[in-house]
Amino acid sequence: MTLNPQAVELVDDTMIALGREIPLFRKTINAFVEGNPEALLLVEFAEGSGEANAAKLVELSQLMGDLGFAFSGAGNRWGGVVTVTDNSLQNAIAEYRKSGLNVMMSMKEAGKPISFVEDCAVPLPDLADYTAGLTEIFAQHGTRGTWYAHASVGCLHVRPVLNMRQDKDVRTMRAIAEETFDLVKKYKGSHSGEHDDGIVRSEFHEKMFGQRIVSAFEQIKNRFDPNGVMNPGKIVNAPAMDDRRLFRYGQDYSVPEFETTLDWSAWPGSGGGFQGAVEMCNNNGACRKLKGGVMCPSFRATRNERDVTRGRANTLRFAISGQMPGGLSSDAMLDTMKYCVSCKACARECPTGVDMARMKIEVLSAKRKKDGLTLADKLIAYLPRYAPIAAKVAWLMNLRNKIGPSRKLLEGPTGISARSDLPVWSSAPFRDAEAQDNDPQVLLFADVFNRYFEPENLRAAVRVLRATGLRVAVARDKRSDRDLDCGRTLLAMGCVDEARHEAQRVIDATQEAVAKGVPVVGLEPSSILTFRDEFTGLCPGSEADSLSDATHTFEEFLANQPDLPLKPFDRPIYVHGHCHQKAYDAVTPMLDLLKRIPGAQVHMIESG
């Protein structure tokens, strides 16, 4: 503080570790965090010029050195200054720090960092002693705290980790509150240094302000609001802060055991962890943003709370806890999921990592087990099964687009709007035999969409890969004449068991090559990225993990190849990234690859 910074913000090791698990923040953290520190101080200067700011950074480095810290040091003396002068990285760090609450709430365990003593403030000279005292209080009650935020003004956001579904932890919360507020009073601090008091702290105002001032609060409230209709229970006449009738998870809240089809073991709770995954939504509302990012496209279209990630998560919570008749397989639950386009944006952009696309599969699976599939469902789910036959009569299949009355005639039984063109079947689909080089250096996955509708893409991919001097083979099932299938269409209709079978076929067919270090490359993001995501949930184990690690989009793979023989292309190139590419941060390699083309002017289209 002697250097007069604009701000000094604390980030503890819990927030660093959790942030590294969130795709939205992982790259940012890796860009500025050295090693595994127990905490960071984000020190910001605003001196009016780049030169003056640079001088301050030098002073800061000297100060840390004078205090005995260095990256060459050991133990508690390891550490130093990492300078960040790039504006975009500064903004990314600020966004990470601003999302501190949601980062902390992304813990996958049953206990979560709970807010009730989180913004107590003490004079800065007492902050270290207060922190030590608070840590001791947490330890005495068998828990730990998370710490972040405004170190420069003595106001750290501190949250002990508790499970508020358990009576034991509710009692612990109250005990910690009473002891913490006594500690704050000892240092003549405030039990609400930044945020409002609300129900959580209003009960303790007499300890904070004294009886005389609290009595004055009550008199003013009664004078202006004699009927108690305006924000009742806040500041005056507050209920007990541990009254479970006011909790999100009340005393009667419970989720009975139920069967799920995907692997949810990373989370706690019923349904093999599905409950914990659903309850990761803490209602922060980041999914309701209307600008920037991709989440949530259906909400941006309808502006209906039901169609946003948060609304769907709350509906899921009602379904699994018996508060909605019919549960996961109900028509109401299916209706809530109807407009989710499974873009996976929430998995990346939700600060607590709520993956609604995966949860939708679980809902569709429950519905399918209950009611079966309609003809329209079967047409989508089993596309890879009937595609080889349809391709033989491509001219007949394509008549539907050309003959107006047939569009209307087929709308009812197929469920496909007469206004929509269907993909055009190719009469010359791609065959595995077109690329089967001996001892391949890359394994190409031919998805059903490119194979039967746009085979020229796969043929072009083979030419490009061979032009780089690589030997190419198409991944195939040597034990069957049937094409390999990623299971994407099956998952889209909730046919999880069939999708699991297809996933295992792919894993078995690629296992030998993957073990040799051969990369697996695909063109269609929604298909190839299934290997990284759904496969690990369908067939959990080391084999699926190895395939996930070996999987690349076409652009990711080529971006890592040096000395590509690229021809000049002196024209603008506008890029619209696939939503699944964005979810897995696979757009950047595509842009980097295109920028290597001599003369190319590459522009990213910022859209969902």
C-alpha positions, 0 to 999 in steps of 0.5 A: 500500500505504500506504493499507492496502487489502484487496488490490491486483490487477494486470490487464494490457492482454492480459487486458483485450483478451481479456476484451472478446472474451468475452461473459461478461465484456464488459459488466463490462469496459465498465462500469469500464474507461476507455479502453485502459490498459496495465494496471489496479490493482484496489484493494479497501478493507474499512474496515467502513462505506460512509463509511470506504470512501468516504474511502479512495477519496478518499485513493486519488484524491488519491494518484494525483494526487500521483503525477502521474496524471490522465485529462486527462494524456497518455502514461504520465501518463494514468490515474486512479481509477474508483470502483466502489461497486455490490456487483453490479459489484464481484462481477462484477469479482472474478469477472473477475479470478478467471477471469484464467487462463482469460481468458488461455488464451482466446487464439486463436493457436497459442501460449498463455500457459504456466505454469512461472514464473507465481507467482514472488514477490519482495519488494514493493520489488523488484517493478518491477525484477524485472518489468523483468528478466523482460520483458527475458528474454522479449524476448531469447527472442522472446516476450512475457508476460501479467501479472495478480494479486497486486501487493500481495504481489509475486506476479504471475502471469506467463506467456510465450506459447509453442507447446508443440507445437514443440520450439523453444518447449519449449527456449525454455521451459527457458531462460526457466525457468533465467534467471528462477529466477536472477533470483528468487534475486538478489532473494531471492524464491520461485519458488513464491509461491502455488502448489505446485511439482509437476513443473514446478519440483521440478527446480530446488529445489536452486537455491532451497533448497540441497543440504542441505535438498533432501537432507533432503526426499529422506530424509523422502520415502524414510522415509515412502514407500519404494516411491515410490507417493505423488505420485511425481516431485514435490518429490524425484526429479523428472523434467526439466520439459521431458520431452515424454512428460509433456506434454498434447501429446506429441512424437507428437501431430499433427492431419492436415489434414481438411475442415470445412464451417464457417468456423473461420479465427479459430483456427489449426491443421488443419481450417481452424482447427477444431483450434485451436477444439477445443484452446481447451478447457484442462480448467478444468472451469467447465462442471461447475458445478451452480449458476448460469448455464446451462452445461452442462445435459446434464451437470447431468442425467447427471453424466457427464464424457462429457456435459460440454463438457470431455468432448466437447472432449477426445473431439473432440481424440482424434477429429481426432488419430487417437486414436479410430477413425473420427474425427469421423464415428464412432459413438463421436463421435456418441454423445458429442455425443448429449445436447448440446442446442446451447444455446450456453451454453458459447460465453458461459460457458466462460472460453475460449469453447469453442462446442460447439454449433457443433462439434456441427454439424461432427460431424453434418455429417461423420456425414451425409456418411458415412452419409446421413440417416434418415427421422427426420433428414429429418423434422426437417431438411426441416420448412420444405420440407414445412410448406406441404403439411402445413398444408393437411391440418393436421387429418390431421397433428394426429390423431397426438396424438389417437389413442393407437395412432398414436403407438406406430405412428409411434414406430419410423419417426420416432424420436419418442417416443410419450409426446411430443406433437408441435407442433399444426399451424395450419390458418391459417398466417401468409402473407407478404402479411399484412404488406407495407407500402411503404417498411418501417421494420422487416423481420420474419422469419417463422420456420417454427415461428411461421409454421406452428404459432403464427401468432398470434404473428406476427400479434400482432407485426405489430399491436404494431409497427404500433401503435408507428407503424412500417411493417412488411414480412415478409422474403421471397424475391422470386425464389422462391415458397418461404418464407425459412428460417433453416436451423436445422432443417438445421443440427440434422441436419448438412445444412450445404450446404443450410443455407448455401444457405438462409442465402444466400437470406436474406442476398440477400433482406434485403440491400437493406433492410439497406443502407438501415439497416432492422432485421431482427426475429424472434420465435424466438431459435433462429431469428433469432439464427442470423443473428448466429452461424451465418450468419457461419460459413456465408457469411463476408463483409461481407454476412453481417456486415451482416445480423448487425449489423442483426438484433434479437430482438423484445424487443431492437428494442422496448426501443430504441423510445421512448414505447411506448403500453403499457397497464397490467398490474397482475399478476406476470410470470414470465420464462423466458429462452431459452437462445440469448437468454442466450448472446447477452445478449438476456434483459436487453432483454426484462426492461427492456421488460416493466418499462416496462409500467405496474404490471407486476411482472417476475420472472426465473426463474433456471434453465437 
